[in-house]
Amino acid sequence: MMVGDYIKGLKVQKEPLYRKVPIYFLTYLNEFMQNIAIKKCTTFVNSRLLFNKYKDQAKTLHEIRTTTLTLKDFYQRYDSFDNSNGTVNILSTGRISYEKGVIEVVRVAAKLTKEGLKINVHFVGWEDKVDKPVERDIKAEAVRLGISDRVYLHGKKNVGPELFEMYRMSQIFMLPSQSDFEGFPRTVWEAMANCVSVITTGVGSIPFFIENNKHALIVPPRDFEALFSATKRIINDQSLRKLLLSNAFSYVKDITLEIQTKRMLNLLSRNDV
């Protein structure tokens, strides 16, 4: 099972040279060993980009949807702004890193606040480095823009009720990722299953798995104005919100652990694997 292109991931490494050299060596060694292994076995990927990269190398290759959702995790509502009391909660979940566009999320919130809207930003997730430089920069940017009392860092939440409660109290899920080396973010499935309006970027497998203006609003990466405009569209257009939520909720019903596990077992039981 492969869920990321770690060679591409090297492009966003921000490490001192003494760490970068062994990281590069081990990553290329892993790629070499992986390429040998996939010629002998059935391989699953959760990304169209990975599928296209390895389709001529793997013995048998299947594209699937990876998820943490179970049938009991769904929460339906017809408008994510119901019971918001005039406050828009923007949620970002998953690994906290620069390539996830976390600083842009803060800047969007600040610009909306200047226009008189009541905006809160909630970050739920973890940072890989112990000294947490990204979290420090999030806090510093919030102070610089005058919204430090509107930005919350909740840390990591357990998958299940604890995490899903964060989705259910939010109006917008925002993932302005800048990284092409991932598969498909499971957090998008989680937001859709909990009926949160999704704004994300057209990177990785996102534009292959969901449609712009049908399941979510998809904007170009590193385009702040497009991200800001999409957020205003979600806030101002109730009909659009209801359409996106309805389509996304119906779509994600098939993307559960039960259904995807059954599909994987069916593929593994075929004679050609």
C-alpha positions in Angstrom: 0.0 0.0 0.0 1.4 3.4 -1.0 0.0 6.7 0.1 2.5 9.3 -1.0 5.3 10.1 -3.4 8.2 10.8 -1.0 10.6 11.7 -3.7 8.4 14.7 -4.5 8.2 15.3 -0.8 11.9 16.0 -0.7 11.2 19.3 -2.5 9.6 20.8 0.6 12.2 19.6 3.1 13.4 22.4 5.2 16.2 20.8 7.1 19.9 21.6 7.8 22.4 19.9 5.6 23.5 17.3 8.2 19.9 16.0 8.3 19.0 16.5 4.7 21.8 14.2 3.4 20.6 11.1 5.3 17.0 11.9 4.6 17.7 12.1 0.8 19.7 8.8 0.9 17.1 6.9 2.8 14.2 8.2 0.7 15.9 7.2 -2.6 16.9 3.8 -1.1 13.3 3.3 0.0 12.1 4.2 -3.6 14.5 1.7 -5.1 13.5 -1.1 -2.8 9.8 -0.2 -3.2 10.1 -0.4 -7.0 11.6 -3.9 -6.7 8.8 -5.0 -4.4 5.8 -3.8 -6.5 7.0 -5.8 -9.5 6.3 -9.0 -7.4 3.0 -8.2 -5.6 -0.4 -6.6 -5.6 -0.1 -2.9 -4.9 -2.8 -0.4 -3.7 -2.5 3.4 -4.1 -4.8 6.2 -2.9 -3.7 8.7 -5.6 -4.3 9.0 -9.3 -0.8 10.5 -9.6 0.7 7.4 -7.9 -1.4 5.2 -10.1 -0.1 6.8 -13.2 3.5 6.8 -11.9 3.5 3.0 -11.1 1.0 1.5 -13.5 3.7 0.2 -15.9 5.9 -1.1 -13.1 3.6 -2.9 -10.7 2.6 -6.5 -11.1 -1.0 -5.5 -10.3 -2.0 -2.0 -9.3 -5.3 -0.8 -7.8 -6.5 2.7 -6.9 -8.6 2.9 -3.8 -10.0 5.5 -1.4 -8.3 5.5 2.1 -10.4 6.7 5.0 -11.0 6.5 8.7 -14.8 6.8 8.4 -17.2 4.2 9.5 -20.9 3.9 8.9 -21.7 5.4 12.3 -19.6 8.6 11.8 -21.9 10.5 9.5 -23.7 13.6 10.5 -26.2 15.2 8.1 -27.3 18.9 8.0 -28.6 20.9 5.1 -26.6 24.0 5.8 -23.3 24.2 7.6 -24.3 27.7 8.8 -27.3 26.4 10.8 -27.1 27.6 14.4 -23.9 29.5 13.7 -25.2 32.6 15.6 -23.4 34.8 13.2 -20.0 33.4 13.8 -18.1 31.6 11.1 -15.8 28.9 12.4 -13.1 27.9 9.9 -11.5 24.5 10.6 -8.2 23.1 9.5 -7.3 19.5 10.6 -4.4 17.2 10.1 -0.7 17.7 10.2 0.2 21.3 10.9 2.8 22.3 8.3 3.6 25.2 6.0 2.7 23.2 2.9 -0.8 22.8 4.2 -1.3 26.5 3.8 -2.0 27.2 7.4 -0.6 30.7 7.3 -3.0 31.5 4.4 -5.9 30.3 6.5 -5.0 32.9 9.2 -4.7 35.6 6.6 -8.1 34.8 5.1 -9.7 35.0 8.5 -8.0 38.4 9.2 -9.2 39.9 5.9 -12.7 38.7 6.6 -12.5 40.1 10.1 -11.6 43.5 8.7 -14.7 43.4 6.6 -16.8 43.1 9.8 -17.4 39.4 9.9 -17.1 37.3 13.1 -14.5 34.7 12.2 -12.8 32.1 14.4 -10.0 29.8 13.2 -9.6 26.3 14.7 -6.4 24.2 14.0 -6.7 20.6 15.0 -3.7 18.4 14.5 -0.1 17.8 15.2 3.3 19.2 14.2 6.2 16.9 13.5 8.9 19.0 15.1 9.2 19.2 18.9 9.9 22.9 19.0 6.8 23.6 16.9 8.0 26.4 14.6 4.8 26.4 12.5 2.6 26.8 15.5 4.8 29.7 16.6 4.4 31.3 13.2 0.7 30.8 13.2 0.5 32.6 16.6 2.8 35.4 15.4 0.8 36.0 12.2 -2.4 36.1 14.2 -0.9 38.7 16.6 0.5 40.7 13.6 -2.9 40.8 12.0 -4.8 41.6 15.1 -6.8 38.4 15.5 -4.9 36.5 18.2 -8.1 36.1 20.2 -9.7 34.4 17.2 -7.2 31.7 16.4 -7.2 28.5 18.4 -4.7 25.6 18.4 -6.5 22.6 19.8 -3.7 20.0 19.4 -4.4 16.5 18.2 -7.8 14.9 18.6 -8.6 11.2 18.6 -10.4 10.0 15.5 -14.1 9.5 16.3 -16.4 11.6 18.5 -13.7 13.9 19.8 -12.5 14.9 16.3 -15.9 14.8 14.6 -17.3 17.3 17.2 -14.8 19.8 15.9 -16.2 19.4 12.4 -19.8 19.6 13.6 -19.2 23.0 15.3 -17.6 24.4 12.1 -19.0 26.1 9.1 -16.1 25.9 6.7 -13.3 23.3 6.3 -10.2 24.9 4.7 -7.3 23.0 3.3 -5.2 25.2 0.9 -2.5 22.6 0.5 0.5 23.5 -1.7 1.8 19.9 -1.9 1.5 17.5 -4.9 3.2 14.6 -3.2 0.3 13.4 -1.1 -2.5 11.0 -2.0 -6.0 12.3 -1.1 -6.4 14.0 2.3 -8.7 11.8 4.5 -9.6 15.1 6.3 -11.7 16.1 3.2 -13.7 12.9 3.5 -14.2 13.6 7.2 -15.4 17.1 6.5 -17.9 16.0 3.9 -19.2 13.2 6.1 -19.9 15.8 8.8 -21.5 18.3 6.4 -18.9 21.0 6.5 -18.5 23.3 3.4 -15.1 22.4 1.9 -12.6 24.8 0.3 -9.4 23.2 -0.9 -6.8 23.4 -3.7 -6.3 21.5 -6.9 -3.2 19.5 -5.9 -2.4 15.8 -5.7 -5.4 13.6 -6.3 -8.0 16.2 -5.1 -9.2 17.3 -8.6 -9.3 13.6 -9.7 -11.5 12.5 -6.8 -13.9 15.5 -6.2 -15.3 18.2 -8.6 -15.1 21.9 -8.2 -18.5 23.6 -7.7 -20.1 20.2 -7.1 -18.5 18.7 -4.0 -16.4 21.6 -2.9 -14.8 24.8 -4.0 -11.3 24.1 -5.5 -8.9 26.9 -6.0 -5.3 27.1 -7.4 -2.5 26.6 -4.8 -0.7 29.6 -3.5 -3.5 31.9 -4.8 -4.6 34.0 -1.8 -7.2 36.1 -3.6 -8.8 32.9 -5.1 -8.9 31.4 -1.6 -10.4 34.5 -0.1 -13.0 34.9 -2.9 -14.0 31.2 -2.5 -14.5 31.7 1.3 -16.7 34.8 0.6 -18.8 32.8 -1.9 -19.4 30.1 0.8 -20.4 32.7 3.4 -22.7 34.7 1.1 -24.3 32.0 -1.0 -26.7 29.7 0.9 -27.9 27.9 -2.2 -24.3 27.0 -3.1 -23.6 25.7 0.4 -26.6 23.5 0.3 -25.7 22.1 -3.1 -22.1 21.3 -2.1 -23.1 19.7 1.1 -25.8 17.6 -0.4 -23.6 16.3 -3.2 -20.6 15.7 -1.0 -22.6 13.9 1.7 -24.1 11.5 -0.9 -20.7 10.9 -2.5 -18.8 10.2 0.7 -21.3 7.6 1.8 -19.5 5.0 -0.3 -16.1 5.9 1.2 -16.1 4.1 4.5 -13.8 1.5 6.1 -16.5 -1.1 5.7 -17.0 -0.5 2.0 -13.4 0.1 1.1 -12.1 -2.9 3.1 -14.6 -5.1 1.3 -13.5 -3.7 -2.0 -9.8 -4.4 -1.2 -10.6 -8.0 -0.1 -12.6 -8.6 -3.3 -9.6 -7.4 -5.4 -7.2 -9.5 -3.4 -9.4 -12.6 -4.0 -9.3 -12.2 -7.7 -7.2 -14.7 -9.7 -5.1 -12.1 -11.4 -3.5 -10.6 -8.3 
